[in-house]
Amino acid sequence: MAFHPSGFHVVCALIDKIAIYNVMGQEFSASSRTLQIKGCREIKFSNGGHYFACAVGLNAIYVYNFYTEECPSYF
């Protein structure tokens, strides 16, 4: 789980997907945004919060744009 630098969003790596939640006060509201990525071991936002990276398996890292959910790069 990774918090957006603004503190208003959370990205959670679940077993079968990556879910994006909005933080409203002391509760999470489910967003309709999910990514179908299985087996994410670690997830982290960039310093500005516009990208987040997902480590999948032993040697794959996917970098996604947080706002458009596009994957501009794969390492």
KAUR-V459980 format. One record per helix or strand. SS is the DSSP state (@ for helix, = for strand). FROM is the first residue (numbers start at 1). TO is the last residue. If there is no record, write none. Layout:
BEGIN
{{SS	FROM	TO} {SS	FROM	TO}}
END
This chain:
BEGIN
{{=	2	3} {=	9	13} {=	18	24} {=	27	35} {=	40	45} {=	51	56} {=	60	65} {=	73	74}}
END
